[in-house]
Amino acid sequence: MSVSDRHNSDRELIGQGLANMIVPFFGGIPATDAIARTAVNVRAGGKTRLSGVIHGVALALIVSAFAPLAARAGILIITSIRMMEWEAISLIAHTTYADFGVMILTWLVTVCFDLVLAVEVGLIAAGMLFIKRMSELSLVKMPEDSVFFSGAPLDFGKQVAIYRIDGPMFFGAASRFVSFLQDAPEVKFLKLRMRYVPSMDSTGLVALEEIYHDLQRHDCQLILSGLRPEVEQLLQRSGLLKEIGKENCFDNTEYALRQIMPPQQLVEA
């Protein structure tokens, strides 16, 4: 909440842990920090430890003096209102409706049940939303009249299928990756541009291996280009890179096509 100062959460957690270990020996009970008082301090402009002390003393005096008037409930209501980041809520509501839905779901569970359950439900919902977004793998087929085939024989463009893969290849997108490429028309060369694949997990690796073996059965050669170091290391450790062959992995599409096509002049891509 205080952008100018970096918050050391390790220091806070260590301090709370040590305090909770020692307090029971003196008849106290374990406790945790609460965002409510901190939020009020930050909103009011507090900058030092003294602000926390003053806040605690003032709250104790108010509760002691006005307890019959239910002043504490009013304080909590005002505190919760002050904690609201209305600009952030408005931004979420007008941009990402899915995130706004997760926020509303968490709020409803908090009001109807309790905060602990709301945190759990919110985490699960956010995790499912993350998986859905990450599974939206983009596969784009380069047209046969693209710049890559400029100057090449007409039949060469029909022998090669070039796909650009955008996004991480992990379990959420692996099945779509396999089904999409298996439905592709039969060609002699399948070229995968993987420059925009930042990461790959074991299921993505299995999907790529399945594609490779399926292409072998159809006498089609798999060619990769633009492998990032992390992805290349994963393929190398698994042994799949050796199966595909280093000679079938290139830095860019133009150089790959130069190796497999008849000697023709290609336009720079």
N, C-alpha and C positions, 0 to 999 in steps of 0.2 A: 504493500500500500504506500510505502514511502520509497519513491522511485530513486531518489538521490542516494539512499543508503542501502548497501547490500545486507540482506538478512542472513545471519549464520544460523541455520536451523539445527546443525549438529551441536552447536554450543547450547542452544535452548533445550534440546532433547537430553543431552548429557546432564545438564543442570536439573531438569525435572526428574530424571532417573535417579540421580544421587539423592535428591531430596526425598523421594518416595521410599528409598531404601532406609533412610535414617529416621524419618518422622515417626514410624510405628514404634520405635524404641522409646519415644517420649509421649506415647498415648495419642498420637495424631493419626489421621487417616490419609491414605494416598489421594492425591489430587492431580489435576491437569490444568494447563493454561486454557483460557477461553478467549475466543476472538472478539467477543462483545466489548470487553473493557479496552482492549487494545485498539479496536476500531474507533471507539469514542475518543480515545486519546489522540489518535492520528488525525481524526476529523477536526478536533478542537485545536490542533497545532502543537500538541505536546512533542518534545524532542529529547527529553532526558529521562533518567530513571525516576527522578523526583516527581514527574507527572503521574507515574503509576502509584506512588505513595499518596500523593494528594487525592487522586481519584478514589483510592480505597478508603481513606479517612472520610472524605466527603460522602461517599456512598453509605458508610457505616452510620454517620450522623443522620443522614436523611432517613434511612430505614428505621433507626431507633426513634427518631422524633415523630415520624409520620406513618408508622406501621399501621395504626388503626384505620388510616385513610387509604390503604392499599397502594401506597406510593410506589412500592417496589414494582408492581405490575405496570404502572405507568412508565416507570423508568425503563423497564424491559421493552415496552412497546416503542418508546422513543429511540432506544438503542437500536432495535431491529430496523426501524425506518432509516436511521442514520447510516446503518451498515449497507443499505441498498446502493448499488452502483447503477443508477438509472441510465446513464449514457451507455454502459456496456449492455444492459438489458435491452435497450432500444435498438442497439446495433445488431444484437443477436436476433431479435424479433424481425428485423427488416432484411436480414441477409440469409442466415442459415436456419431454415425452418426445423430441420432435424435436431440441431443443437438446442433450439428454443423448446422443442418438444421434450427433450431430456431434462431441461431445466424445470419445465412445468411439472413433469412427472415427479422429479425429486421434491419439488415444493409441495405437491399434493400428498405424497407419502409422509413428508415431515409433519404436515398439519393433521393428517388423519391417523397417523401411527406414532412414530418417534424418529428422532434424528439419526440414530444408528442404522435403522432399517432403511431410511432414505438414502444414506451414504452408500449402502450396499447396492440398493436398487439403481441408484444413479451411476455407480461404477459399472455395473453389469450392462445397463443400457448404453452407456458411452462406449464400452468395449465392443458391443455388438455393432454399433454405428461405425466404429473404427474399422472393424473387419469388413463390413459392407463397402466402405469407401475404398479400402485397400484392394478389395477383390474386383474392383472395376478396372480390369486390365484392358488397355486399348491396343487393338491389333489393326493396323492399317495396311492394306495391300497397295503396293505401288502399281500404277497402271502400266500396261505394256508399252504405251507410247511415252513413258516418262523420259526425263533427260538422261537417265542411266543407260538407256538403250539407243541413244542417238548415235547414228553411224554404224550400228550393228545390223546384220542381216535380219530381215523381217521375221524369219522363223525362229531366230534366237530368242526374241521376246516371249514367244510361246513356250519355250523350253524352260524358262526360268520364272519362278514366282518369288517376289521380294516382299517381305512383310516387315514393318516397323513395329516393335513392341515398346509400349510406353507404360511404365509402372513396375512395381516389385512383383516378382513371381513367387508367390507363397501359396499356402494351402487354400486360401480363399479364391484364388484365380487359376489354380492349376487345372481343374477340370474343364473350365471354359477354354483355356489355352489348348488343351489336347483336342477337344471336340471341334474347335474352330479350324485347326490346321488339318485334322483328319478329313474334314469336309472339303478341303481345297482340291481343285482339279489336279490330276496327275501331271507332273512335270518331271524333267530330268534333274533339275537343281532347285532346292528350296533354300532361299537366302533369308536369314533372320538378322535384322539390324537391331542390336541390343545395347546401343549406346545409352538409351534412356531407361535401362533396367538397373536401378541402384542396388538391388539386393535380391537374393534368392534363398529360399529355405529348402529343406529336404524334400518336401512334396513338389515344389517347383522343379527340383532336380530330377525327381522321378518322372515328372511329366515330360521334361525335355528328353530324358532317356527313352521313354515310351515313343515319343515322336521319332526319335532317331532310328529305333528298331523297326518301326512301322514303315519309315521311308526306305530302309534297307530291303524290306520284303518287296517293295515296289520299284526297286532299282533306281531310287532317287537319292541324290547326294545332298547331304545337309551342309550348309555353309553358314558360318557365324562371322559377324563383324562388330567392331566397337565394344568388345567385352571390357567391362570395368575391372580393375584389379581384384576387388572383393569377389566378384562373380567368377572370374577366371581362376582364382585360387580355390574356390569351392569345387569347380569342375575338375581341377587338377587333383585335388585330394580324393575326390570320389572315383577317379579313374575314367570318368566319362570323356574328359578332354583327350585322353590317349585314344579312346575308341573312335571319337569323331576325327581325330588327327589334327595336329598343330598346323599341318599344311592347309587345312580347311577353315582356319581362323585368321581373319584379316583385320587391319586397322580401320578400313573404310570400304564402302560398297564398290566404289570405282575400281580399286585395286583388286578386289575379289573377282569382279566381272572380267577384268583383264586376264586373269589366270585361267578362266574356264571357257572363254569365248574365243572364236577364231580371231587371228590378228586383225583388228579393226581399230580405228581411231574413235575413242569415246570422248565426249564433251566433258569438261571438268564439272563435277557435281557440287 
